Amino acid sequence: MHIPTLVPEVLGHIGKINVTNTMINAVLATSIFLVVGILIKKSINLRPSGIQNFFEHILEMLMEYFDQVTGDRKKTLRFLPVVGSVFFFILLSNWLGLLPGTGSLTWNHKMILRPANTDLNLTLAMALVSVIVSHIFGFITVGFFTYFNKFIQIGTLIKSFKHGPIAIFTAVIEMVVGLIELVGEAAKVLSLSLRLFGNIFAGEVLISVISAIAGLLIPTPFMMLELLVGLIQASVFAMLTLVYLSVATMEVHGESEH
């Protein structure tokens, strides 16, 4: 019985870059997206049919789902390239992890294929991208200094000196709250990355143990459950990213009144 390790196994090297078994899954998912994208582009028609009609239906369902968070179709269209890419990549990489041979095919006593999201490096990188992109959208939407003042309220503190001790005390409290917000941004990265990594890794271990003990037939219901888990985790990650983007692009409290 081969129990998956926390750290992905290195299968080879490309220059100084380690090629791990989780990277193969990620590259496979990206390649599938590339092929599907080319096929859709070639079949684009004003009267959609076949593959174009199918994916337009999926996209419309996804946009209606996003509208419930943004409350604005324009915002949904603006965030769709980022959030949609995150959703479909996580979903496909999770489902590819259930293909026959994943976790069982070995080379030099190392698993050849593993779900991409069982690599904490990948989930951490996606979480960083999600949070950083939300701040970039915030800077662009409300302005750099206005958005920066949301966290480190130097401008508010300077203005408070004109209004007496109570205003200064309030401004100091607001600055402390802003610094706590910075800690919250770091917590977003940790929660996004660890939640996705933990759920997918736990599912991988569960399937591996049951397959080794009970053979191939018994784990089938658990694999069906993992299909649902893969969809849920992709939805949670994407929706949280969408929430971060929506909140970051809201007008900072007090600016409209000012």
Backbone as CSV, one residue per row, in Angstrom:
resi,resn,N_x,N_y,N_z,CA_x,CA_y,CA_z,C_x,C_y,C_z
1,MET,0.851,-1.197,0.000,0.000,0.000,0.000,0.884,1.243,0.000
2,HIS,0.645,2.128,-0.975,1.441,3.346,-1.109,0.609,4.522,-0.618
3,ILE,0.938,5.040,0.568,0.231,6.176,1.133,0.835,7.457,0.577
4,PRO,0.011,8.358,0.017,0.545,9.619,-0.518,1.268,10.424,0.554
5,THR,2.346,11.064,0.159,3.127,11.889,1.081,2.650,13.346,1.014
6,LEU,2.929,14.089,2.072,2.552,15.504,2.089,3.292,16.289,1.013
7,VAL,4.552,15.918,0.791,5.372,16.617,-0.199,5.305,15.863,-1.519
8,PRO,5.004,16.533,-2.637,4.979,15.841,-3.940,6.340,15.260,-4.275
9,GLU,6.331,14.135,-4.977,7.578,13.446,-5.298,8.169,13.968,-6.605
10,VAL,9.472,14.152,-6.601,10.179,14.659,-7.783,10.471,13.496,-8.722
11,LEU,9.981,13.621,-9.962,10.183,12.566,-10.957,11.387,12.827,-11.847
12,GLY,11.756,14.081,-11.997,12.881,14.421,-12.857,13.169,15.917,-12.768
13,HIS,13.978,16.382,-13.696,14.385,17.788,-13.675,14.405,18.348,-15.090
14,ILE,13.985,19.599,-15.217,14.155,20.347,-16.458,15.037,21.533,-16.105
15,GLY,16.320,21.380,-16.402,17.270,22.376,-15.930,17.366,22.306,-14.417
16,LYS,17.088,23.428,-13.753,17.102,23.463,-12.292,15.699,23.326,-11.698
17,ILE,14.715,23.100,-12.568,13.330,22.993,-12.125,12.982,21.542,-11.826
18,ASN,12.469,21.294,-10.634,12.015,19.948,-10.279,10.657,19.670,-10.917
19,VAL,10.542,18.520,-11.564,9.272,18.088,-12.152,8.640,17.087,-11.198
20,THR,7.514,17.486,-10.577,6.846,16.624,-9.609,5.631,15.955,-10.236
21,ASN,5.118,14.938,-9.534,3.943,14.240,-10.056,2.695,15.114,-10.044
22,THR,2.635,16.108,-9.179,1.494,17.024,-9.180,1.575,18.006,-10.356
23,MET,2.795,18.332,-10.787,2.962,19.221,-11.935,2.420,18.580,-13.201
24,ILE,2.551,17.256,-13.319,2.039,16.563,-14.503,0.528,16.720,-14.591
25,ASN,-0.146,16.606,-13.451,-1.594,16.808,-13.424,-1.952,18.234,-13.827
26,ALA,-1.217,19.198,-13.322,-1.500,20.606,-13.629,-1.284,20.906,-15.108
27,VAL,-0.195,20.368,-15.661,0.093,20.570,-17.085,-0.972,19.893,-17.942
28,LEU,-1.421,18.713,-17.523,-2.462,18.003,-18.253,-3.761,18.803,-18.262
29,ALA,-4.134,19.362,-17.109,-5.351,20.180,-17.026,-5.233,21.412,-17.913
30,THR,-4.078,22.072,-17.881,-3.868,23.265,-18.704,-3.914,22.917,-20.191
31,SER,-3.348,21.766,-20.554,-3.358,21.337,-21.958,-4.778,21.071,-22.445
32,ILE,-5.583,20.478,-21.592,-6.981,20.218,-21.958,-7.711,21.539,-22.195
33,PHE,-7.472,22.524,-21.324,-8.075,23.834,-21.519,-7.651,24.440,-22.860
34,LEU,-6.379,24.298,-23.194,-5.863,24.858,-24.441,-6.540,24.214,-25.645
35,VAL,-6.647,22.894,-25.626,-7.259,22.175,-26.743,-8.739,22.548,-26.877
36,VAL,-9.452,22.550,-25.741,-10.879,22.897,-25.763,-11.068,24.331,-26.251
37,GLY,-10.197,25.244,-25.796,-10.289,26.637,-26.227,-10.110,26.778,-27.734
38,ILE,-9.154,26.049,-28.296,-8.926,26.095,-29.748,-10.127,25.542,-30.500
39,LEU,-10.691,24.442,-30.003,-11.858,23.840,-30.658,-13.056,24.785,-30.623
40,ILE,-13.257,25.443,-29.481,-14.383,26.379,-29.366,-14.175,27.576,-30.292
41,LYS,-12.953,28.078,-30.348,-12.670,29.225,-31.203,-12.947,28.911,-32.662
42,LYS,-12.610,27.693,-33.084,-12.831,27.302,-34.476,-14.308,27.107,-34.794
43,SER,-15.105,26.800,-33.761,-16.524,26.498,-34.006,-17.447,27.671,-33.693
44,ILE,-16.861,28.853,-33.373,-17.689,30.008,-33.023,-18.567,30.411,-34.208
45,ASN,-19.860,30.579,-33.916,-20.825,30.937,-34.946,-21.925,31.763,-34.301
46,LEU,-22.551,32.630,-35.091,-23.650,33.429,-34.559,-24.838,32.555,-34.173
47,ARG,-24.923,31.386,-34.786,-25.945,30.409,-34.411,-25.250,29.247,-33.713
48,PRO,-25.085,29.344,-32.381,-24.306,28.324,-31.667,-24.937,26.943,-31.765
49,SER,-24.076,25.971,-31.889,-24.526,24.577,-31.909,-23.377,23.707,-31.416
50,GLY,-23.705,22.502,-31.000,-22.676,21.555,-30.590,-21.886,22.030,-29.394
51,ILE,-20.552,21.994,-29.528,-19.669,22.303,-28.413,-19.810,23.762,-27.977
52,GLN,-20.031,24.672,-28.931,-20.201,26.078,-28.576,-21.464,26.276,-27.751
53,ASN,-22.545,25.642,-28.146,-23.808,25.764,-27.417,-23.677,25.218,-26.002
54,PHE,-22.976,24.097,-25.851,-22.788,23.478,-24.543,-22.024,24.407,-23.605
55,PHE,-20.906,24.949,-24.076,-20.082,25.782,-23.208,-20.703,27.158,-22.969
56,GLU,-21.470,27.662,-23.911,-22.182,28.909,-23.663,-23.220,28.722,-22.554
57,HIS,-23.869,27.560,-22.543,-24.838,27.260,-21.492,-24.146,27.177,-20.130
58,ILE,-22.996,26.490,-20.094,-22.236,26.381,-18.837,-21.792,27.765,-18.366
59,LEU,-21.328,28.584,-19.298,-20.842,29.918,-18.951,-21.977,30.807,-18.436
60,GLU,-23.140,30.694,-19.049,-24.277,31.498,-18.612,-24.716,31.101,-17.204
61,MET,-24.720,29.798,-16.923,-25.045,29.336,-15.576,-24.048,29.883,-14.561
62,LEU,-22.761,29.869,-14.925,-21.719,30.355,-14.029,-21.870,31.857,-13.781
63,MET,-22.197,32.603,-14.810,-22.346,34.050,-14.668,-23.551,34.397,-13.790
64,GLU,-24.631,33.653,-13.927,-25.796,33.887,-13.060,-25.446,33.585,-11.598
65,TYR,-24.606,32.561,-11.406,-24.140,32.221,-10.062,-23.285,33.347,-9.493
66,PHE,-22.417,33.923,-10.323,-21.557,35.018,-9.893,-22.368,36.285,-9.622
67,ASP,-23.437,36.501,-10.400,-24.268,37.693,-10.215,-24.853,37.767,-8.807
68,GLN,-25.069,36.621,-8.194,-25.626,36.605,-6.848,-24.657,37.209,-5.829
69,VAL,-23.368,37.192,-6.151,-22.355,37.775,-5.261,-22.094,39.230,-5.625
70,THR,-21.866,39.488,-6.911,-21.514,40.850,-7.333,-22.719,41.773,-7.367
71,GLY,-23.899,41.224,-7.678,-25.091,42.047,-7.810,-25.075,42.933,-9.038
72,ASP,-24.119,42.697,-9.935,-23.960,43.551,-11.112,-23.323,42.732,-12.230
73,ARG,-24.020,42.625,-13.374,-23.476,41.839,-14.484,-22.177,42.434,-15.032
74,LYS,-22.039,43.767,-14.959,-20.793,44.384,-15.433,-19.603,43.933,-14.581
75,LYS,-19.812,43.877,-13.264,-18.741,43.400,-12.387,-18.453,41.922,-12.649
76,THR,-19.500,41.167,-12.876,-19.319,39.739,-13.165,-18.453,39.546,-14.398
77,LEU,-18.747,40.286,-15.456,-17.962,40.182,-16.685,-16.523,40.640,-16.459
78,ARG,-16.353,41.623,-15.590,-15.013,42.135,-15.305,-14.170,41.113,-14.552
79,PHE,-14.797,40.398,-13.611,-14.068,39.437,-12.784,-14.033,38.030,-13.391
80,LEU,-14.858,37.783,-14.398,-15.002,36.428,-14.942,-13.688,35.798,-15.410
81,PRO,-12.810,36.523,-16.126,-11.568,35.878,-16.576,-10.732,35.302,-15.433
82,VAL,-10.689,36.014,-14.301,-9.899,35.543,-13.159,-10.623,34.421,-12.424
83,VAL,-11.855,34.707,-12.004,-12.589,33.755,-11.174,-12.970,32.509,-11.975
84,GLY,-13.383,32.688,-13.223,-13.735,31.549,-14.055,-12.550,30.629,-14.312
85,SER,-11.385,31.220,-14.551,-10.183,30.406,-14.779,-9.824,29.599,-13.538
86,VAL,-9.906,30.250,-12.376,-9.619,29.559,-11.113,-10.593,28.406,-10.907
87,PHE,-11.884,28.661,-11.144,-12.905,27.638,-10.927,-12.673,26.425,-11.822
88,PHE,-12.521,26.650,-13.114,-12.402,25.526,-14.044,-11.085,24.776,-13.873
89,PHE,-10.006,25.499,-13.550,-8.730,24.804,-13.345,-8.796,23.894,-12.122
90,ILE,-9.320,24.416,-11.007,-9.409,23.597,-9.793,-10.336,22.410,-10.019
91,LEU,-11.470,22.663,-10.675,-12.432,21.586,-10.919,-11.821,20.486,-11.777
92,LEU,-11.190,20.871,-12.879,-10.639,19.870,-13.786,-9.470,19.125,-13.161
93,SER,-8.588,19.834,-12.468,-7.446,19.167,-11.840,-7.907,18.222,-10.739
94,ASN,-8.984,18.585,-10.018,-9.522,17.687,-8.991,-10.093,16.418,-9.623
95,TRP,-10.838,16.575,-10.693,-11.458,15.419,-11.346,-10.430,14.546,-12.067
96,LEU,-9.378,15.177,-12.595,-8.317,14.382,-13.225,-7.620,13.492,-12.199
97,GLY,-7.652,13.915,-10.946,-7.046,13.108,-9.892,-7.780,11.811,-9.619
98,LEU,-8.965,11.647,-10.214,-9.738,10.415,-10.034,-9.616,9.470,-11.218
99,LEU,-8.826,9.850,-12.217,-8.649,8.978,-13.377,-7.927,7.689,-12.983
100,PRO,-8.248,6.577,-13.648,-7.527,5.322,-13.368,-6.024,5.500,-13.573
101,GLY,-5.254,5.012,-12.649,-3.800,5.141,-12.711,-3.256,6.211,-11.807
102,THR,-4.108,7.192,-11.473,-3.662,8.239,-10.552,-3.482,7.650,-9.157
103,GLY,-2.286,7.745,-8.649,-1.988,7.201,-7.327,-1.561,5.750,-7.336
104,SER,-1.730,5.059,-8.482,-1.363,3.640,-8.531,-0.186,3.379,-9.464
105,LEU,-0.075,4.145,-10.546,1.064,3.982,-11.440,2.315,4.539,-10.782
106,THR,3.370,3.758,-10.759,4.609,4.188,-10.104,5.799,4.054,-11.052
107,TRP,6.819,4.820,-10.752,8.075,4.762,-11.489,9.193,5.028,-10.490
108,ASN,10.101,4.060,-10.351,11.151,4.140,-9.319,10.546,4.325,-7.930
109,HIS,9.461,3.583,-7.694,8.759,3.608,-6.412,8.152,4.974,-6.101
110,LYS,7.881,5.742,-7.135,7.251,7.053,-6.960,5.979,7.109,-7.800
111,MET,4.919,7.713,-7.245,3.676,7.862,-7.999,3.891,8.808,-9.173
112,ILE,3.409,8.408,-10.345,3.577,9.236,-11.535,2.553,10.368,-11.572
113,LEU,1.331,10.060,-11.159,0.260,11.047,-11.210,-0.330,11.272,-9.820
114,ARG,-0.508,12.533,-9.474,-1.199,12.912,-8.237,-2.059,14.133,-8.517
115,PRO,-3.184,14.291,-7.826,-3.992,15.510,-8.004,-3.153,16.762,-7.755
116,ALA,-3.263,17.733,-8.629,-2.427,18.930,-8.536,-2.619,19.669,-7.224
117,ASN,-3.844,19.656,-6.708,-4.136,20.437,-5.507,-3.736,19.741,-4.214
118,THR,-3.072,18.590,-4.317,-2.459,17.994,-3.133,-1.053,18.565,-2.905
119,ASP,-0.681,19.516,-3.742,0.598,20.221,-3.595,0.308,21.583,-2.963
120,LEU,0.758,21.778,-1.743,0.504,23.037,-1.034,1.138,24.216,-1.755
121,ASN,2.214,23.973,-2.517,2.830,25.062,-3.282,1.839,25.646,-4.285
122,LEU,1.081,24.768,-4.940,0.121,25.224,-5.941,-1.044,25.962,-5.297
123,THR,-1.632,25.392,-4.261,-2.782,26.041,-3.628,-2.377,27.379,-3.003
124,LEU,-1.159,27.440,-2.450,-0.673,28.693,-1.877,-0.470,29.740,-2.972
125,ALA,0.070,29.315,-4.110,0.277,30.243,-5.229,-1.058,30.781,-5.744
126,MET,-2.061,29.913,-5.877,-3.375,30.371,-6.345,-4.020,31.314,-5.343
127,ALA,-3.856,31.029,-4.052,-4.408,31.905,-3.022,-3.734,33.281,-3.074
128,LEU,-2.420,33.299,-3.240,-1.700,34.576,-3.344,-2.176,35.366,-4.552
129,VAL,-2.347,34.686,-5.684,-2.811,35.361,-6.896,-4.201,35.948,-6.669
130,SER,-5.087,35.183,-6.046,-6.455,35.649,-5.811,-6.475,36.907,-4.947
131,VAL,-5.714,36.891,-3.853,-5.701,38.031,-2.933,-5.001,39.234,-3.563
132,ILE,-3.869,39.005,-4.219,-3.129,40.114,-4.832,-3.936,40.754,-5.957
133,VAL,-4.577,39.932,-6.776,-5.402,40.468,-7.868,-6.561,41.293,-7.323
134,SER,-7.146,40.862,-6.202,-8.234,41.646,-5.603,-7.744,43.029,-5.193
135,HIS,-6.519,43.122,-4.679,-5.962,44.436,-4.303,-5.652,45.278,-5.540
136,ILE,-5.192,44.632,-6.598,-4.921,45.372,-7.837,-6.207,45.977,-8.388
137,PHE,-7.271,45.192,-8.394,-8.567,45.705,-8.829,-9.016,46.852,-7.913
138,GLY,-8.749,46.714,-6.611,-9.112,47.769,-5.673,-8.370,49.061,-5.956
139,PHE,-7.057,48.963,-6.215,-6.258,50.149,-6.544,-6.802,50.828,-7.795
140,ILE,-7.121,50.026,-8.821,-7.585,50.581,-10.085,-8.957,51.230,-9.932
141,THR,-9.832,50.618,-9.140,-11.221,51.069,-9.041,-11.380,52.307,-8.179
142,VAL,-10.824,52.305,-6.973,-11.061,53.412,-6.032,-9.875,54.355,-5.906
143,GLY,-8.774,54.040,-6.561,-7.600,54.897,-6.479,-6.582,54.365,-5.487
144,PHE,-5.306,54.564,-5.806,-4.244,53.963,-4.997,-4.267,54.483,-3.558
145,PHE,-4.250,55.807,-3.381,-4.133,56.377,-2.036,-5.388,56.132,-1.217
146,THR,-6.545,56.197,-1.863,-7.792,55.916,-1.145,-7.821,54.475,-0.661
147,TYR,-7.403,53.560,-1.534,-7.407,52.147,-1.148,-6.333,51.856,-0.112
148,PHE,-5.160,52.472,-0.266,-4.079,52.279,0.688,-4.479,52.786,2.075
149,ASN,-5.241,53.874,2.096,-5.687,54.459,3.359,-6.659,53.547,4.108
150,LYS,-7.211,52.577,3.399,-8.103,51.608,4.040,-7.351,50.771,5.066
151,PHE,-6.068,50.548,4.830,-5.263,49.703,5.713,-4.374,50.529,6.635
152,ILE,-3.642,51.465,6.069,-2.748,52.315,6.867,-3.241,53.746,6.705
153,GLN,-4.052,54.190,7.651,-4.792,55.428,7.492,-3.978,56.636,7.960
154,ILE,-2.891,56.885,7.241,-2.031,58.018,7.571,-2.742,59.335,7.272
155,GLY,-3.445,59.363,6.131,-4.153,60.587,5.762,-5.209,60.971,6.789
156,THR,-5.946,59.976,7.274,-6.970,60.230,8.284,-6.347,60.749,9.571
157,LEU,-5.192,60.186,9.943,-4.513,60.614,11.167,-4.030,62.062,11.050
158,ILE,-3.469,62.409,9.887,-2.978,63.779,9.690,-4.129,64.783,9.753
159,LYS,-5.252,64.451,9.115,-6.404,65.355,9.114,-7.004,65.512,10.515
160,SER,-6.844,64.474,11.344,-7.464,64.502,12.670,-6.852,65.556,13.587
161,PHE,-5.606,65.984,13.308,-4.947,66.979,14.161,-5.666,68.330,14.112
162,LYS,-6.472,68.524,13.076,-7.203,69.787,12.959,-8.487,69.782,13.787
163,HIS,-8.869,68.618,14.317,-10.188,68.494,14.944,-10.129,68.119,16.427
164,GLY,-8.961,68.165,17.028,-8.891,67.970,18.464,-8.570,66.557,18.913
165,PRO,-8.446,66.346,20.236,-8.004,65.069,20.813,-8.912,63.880,20.480
166,ILE,-10.226,64.108,20.502,-11.138,62.989,20.240,-10.965,62.472,18.818
167,ALA,-10.824,63.398,17.876,-10.614,62.989,16.481,-9.283,62.257,16.328
168,ILE,-8.259,62.718,17.048,-6.955,62.051,16.979,-7.048,60.640,17.544
169,PHE,-7.730,60.520,18.684,-7.903,59.194,19.300,-8.662,58.251,18.362
170,THR,-9.709,58.767,17.736,-10.483,57.955,16.787,-9.619,57.531,15.604
171,ALA,-8.795,58.451,15.106,-7.935,58.141,13.966,-6.899,57.076,14.320
172,VAL,-6.365,57.139,15.551,-5.404,56.122,16.005,-6.075,54.747,16.057
173,ILE,-7.305,54.718,16.587,-8.041,53.451,16.647,-8.279,52.904,15.244
174,GLU,-8.646,53.786,14.314,-8.893,53.360,12.940,-7.614,52.832,12.287
175,MET,-6.481,53.442,12.633,-5.216,52.952,12.089,-4.898,51.560,12.608
176,VAL,-5.139,51.335,13.902,-4.920,50.009,14.485,-5.830,48.977,13.819
177,VAL,-7.091,49.361,13.577,-8.032,48.465,12.890,-7.527,48.155,11.482
178,GLY,-6.975,49.165,10.809,-6.418,48.954,9.477,-5.264,47.969,9.479
179,LEU,-4.406,48.057,10.512,-3.295,47.109,10.626,-3.808,45.696,10.877
180,ILE,-4.896,45.585,11.640,-5.517,44.270,11.847,-6.057,43.725,10.523
181,GLU,-6.539,44.647,9.658,-7.007,44.235,8.333,-5.880,43.594,7.523
182,LEU,-4.658,44.117,7.696,-3.509,43.527,6.994,-3.283,42.085,7.441
183,VAL,-3.442,41.842,8.741,-3.328,40.473,9.248,-4.423,39.603,8.635
184,GLY,-5.610,40.192,8.486,-6.711,39.464,7.867,-6.414,39.080,6.428
185,GLU,-5.670,39.925,5.708,-5.310,39.594,4.326,-4.396,38.381,4.282
186,ALA,-3.460,38.298,5.235,-2.598,37.115,5.321,-3.416,35.876,5.675
187,ALA,-4.413,36.062,6.534,-5.275,34.940,6.922,-6.075,34.423,5.727
188,LYS,-6.450,35.315,4.815,-7.159,34.898,3.601,-6.316,33.913,2.800
189,VAL,-5.044,34.243,2.641,-4.145,33.374,1.869,-4.036,32.007,2.526
190,LEU,-3.851,31.989,3.841,-3.718,30.725,4.557,-4.997,29.892,4.475
191,SER,-6.136,30.533,4.696,-7.392,29.785,4.702,-7.717,29.226,3.322
192,LEU,-7.514,30.033,2.268,-7.784,29.555,0.911,-6.915,28.364,0.550
193,SER,-5.616,28.495,0.811,-4.672,27.449,0.400,-4.825,26.181,1.226
194,LEU,-4.937,26.326,2.544,-5.009,25.144,3.412,-6.333,24.406,3.274
195,ARG,-7.425,25.136,3.047,-8.733,24.484,2.895,-8.731,23.572,1.661
196,LEU,-8.286,24.114,0.537,-8.266,23.334,-0.703,-7.292,22.171,-0.601
197,PHE,-6.088,22.453,-0.121,-5.071,21.399,0.017,-5.551,20.301,0.957
198,GLY,-6.082,20.668,2.114,-6.497,19.680,3.115,-7.592,18.769,2.620
199,ASN,-8.602,19.326,1.959,-9.718,18.510,1.491,-9.315,17.554,0.379
200,ILE,-8.537,18.035,-0.572,-8.137,17.181,-1.693,-7.130,16.124,-1.240
201,PHE,-6.205,16.502,-0.364,-5.225,15.534,0.128,-5.906,14.453,0.967
202,ALA,-6.868,14.851,1.806,-7.585,13.872,2.623,-8.353,12.887,1.745
203,GLY,-8.973,13.389,0.684,-9.687,12.505,-0.233,-8.760,11.536,-0.936
204,GLU,-7.574,12.017,-1.304,-6.591,11.154,-1.963,-6.144,10.024,-1.039
205,VAL,-5.865,10.359,0.212,-5.445,9.340,1.175,-6.560,8.323,1.402
206,LEU,-7.789,8.809,1.521,-8.930,7.925,1.746,-9.089,6.923,0.609
207,ILE,-9.058,7.413,-0.618,-9.207,6.525,-1.778,-8.051,5.530,-1.852
208,SER,-6.833,5.981,-1.559,-5.660,5.099,-1.623,-5.764,3.966,-0.603
209,VAL,-6.161,4.311,0.625,-6.259,3.297,1.672,-7.362,2.289,1.363
210,ILE,-8.538,2.775,0.962,-9.657,1.871,0.678,-9.348,0.992,-0.521
211,SER,-8.706,1.556,-1.554,-8.353,0.767,-2.732,-7.371,-0.332,-2.385
212,ALA,-6.401,-0.032,-1.516,-5.399,-1.029,-1.141,-6.005,-2.154,-0.311
213,ILE,-7.000,-1.815,0.512,-7.589,-2.815,1.408,-8.708,-3.604,0.740
214,ALA,-9.576,-2.885,0.016,-10.803,-3.521,-0.485,-10.815,-3.760,-1.982
215,GLY,-9.777,-3.382,-2.710,-9.771,-3.599,-4.154,-10.381,-2.412,-4.884
216,LEU,-10.821,-2.640,-6.128,-11.261,-1.554,-6.985,-12.753,-1.263,-6.900
217,LEU,-13.577,-2.237,-6.551,-15.024,-2.064,-6.612,-15.549,-1.241,-5.431
218,ILE,-15.092,-1.554,-4.218,-15.613,-0.894,-3.018,-15.392,0.617,-3.028
219,PRO,-14.229,1.137,-3.501,-14.004,2.593,-3.444,-14.868,3.403,-4.401
220,THR,-15.618,2.738,-5.312,-16.389,3.478,-6.325,-17.323,4.520,-5.724
221,PRO,-18.125,4.190,-4.692,-18.987,5.226,-4.093,-18.199,6.405,-3.525
222,PHE,-17.026,6.111,-2.972,-16.202,7.191,-2.420,-15.638,8.073,-3.538
223,MET,-15.353,7.457,-4.688,-14.866,8.241,-5.819,-15.977,9.145,-6.355
224,MET,-17.220,8.646,-6.347,-18.345,9.502,-6.733,-18.485,10.674,-5.764
225,LEU,-18.244,10.397,-4.483,-18.286,11.466,-3.483,-17.182,12.491,-3.740
226,GLU,-16.013,11.998,-4.167,-14.900,12.905,-4.452,-15.189,13.800,-5.651
227,LEU,-16.008,13.316,-6.596,-16.441,14.179,-7.699,-17.200,15.391,-7.157
228,LEU,-18.068,15.129,-6.191,-18.832,16.209,-5.562,-17.924,17.124,-4.753
229,VAL,-16.982,16.516,-4.020,-16.035,17.308,-3.217,-15.206,18.210,-4.124
230,GLY,-14.766,17.672,-5.266,-13.991,18.473,-6.211,-14.766,19.675,-6.710
231,LEU,-16.058,19.478,-7.000,-16.913,20.582,-7.446,-17.112,21.603,-6.327
232,ILE,-17.361,21.118,-5.122,-17.595,22.025,-3.986,-16.358,22.858,-3.691
233,GLN,-15.191,22.223,-3.671,-13.963,22.952,-3.367,-13.635,23.991,-4.435
234,ALA,-13.880,23.644,-5.704,-13.677,24.621,-6.779,-14.636,25.793,-6.624
235,SER,-15.889,25.502,-6.252,-16.895,26.548,-6.070,-16.544,27.449,-4.897
236,VAL,-16.112,26.857,-3.783,-15.772,27.642,-2.592,-14.596,28.567,-2.877
237,PHE,-13.550,28.037,-3.500,-12.363,28.847,-3.797,-12.732,29.985,-4.738
238,ALA,-13.496,29.675,-5.779,-13.866,30.696,-6.758,-14.775,31.754,-6.145
239,MET,-15.745,31.325,-5.332,-16.681,32.287,-4.751,-15.994,33.197,-3.730
240,LEU,-15.065,32.643,-2.953,-14.324,33.485,-2.009,-13.463,34.500,-2.756
241,THR,-12.854,34.064,-3.847,-12.087,34.993,-4.678,-12.986,36.095,-5.214
242,LEU,-14.189,35.721,-5.633,-15.144,36.701,-6.144,-15.574,37.676,-5.047
243,VAL,-15.766,37.168,-3.840,-16.115,38.038,-2.708,-14.986,39.033,-2.437
244,TYR,-13.748,38.548,-2.441,-12.613,39.449,-2.201,-12.550,40.547,-3.265
245,LEU,-12.789,40.176,-4.522,-12.772,41.149,-5.609,-13.903,42.168,-5.452
246,SER,-15.084,41.678,-5.089,-16.243,42.562,-4.938,-16.035,43.549,-3.797
247,VAL,-15.535,43.062,-2.665,-15.309,43.929,-1.507,-14.209,44.952,-1.806
248,ALA,-13.149,44.514,-2.477,-12.023,45.407,-2.763,-12.414,46.541,-3.694
249,THR,-13.397,46.321,-4.561,-13.781,47.343,-5.535,-14.954,48.193,-5.064
250,MET,-15.421,47.951,-3.831,-16.455,48.822,-3.275,-15.838,50.150,-2.869
251,GLU,-16.660,51.196,-2.943,-16.179,52.516,-2.523,-15.853,52.493,-1.045
252,VAL,-14.698,53.018,-0.672,-14.265,53.029,0.717,-15.210,53.873,1.544
253,HIS,-15.592,53.364,2.705,-16.549,54.040,3.575,-16.067,55.435,3.952
254,GLY,-16.960,56.362,3.735,-16.630,57.749,4.107,-16.192,58.615,2.943
255,GLU,-15.768,57.965,1.840,-15.271,58.767,0.710,-16.422,59.511,0.032
256,SER,-17.590,58.839,-0.127,-18.706,59.496,-0.813,-19.217,60.682,0.004
257,GLU,-19.269,60.520,1.338,-19.727,61.604,2.180,-18.768,62.781,2.116
258,HIS,-17.450,62.460,2.063,-16.454,63.512,2.000,-16.585,64.277,0.669
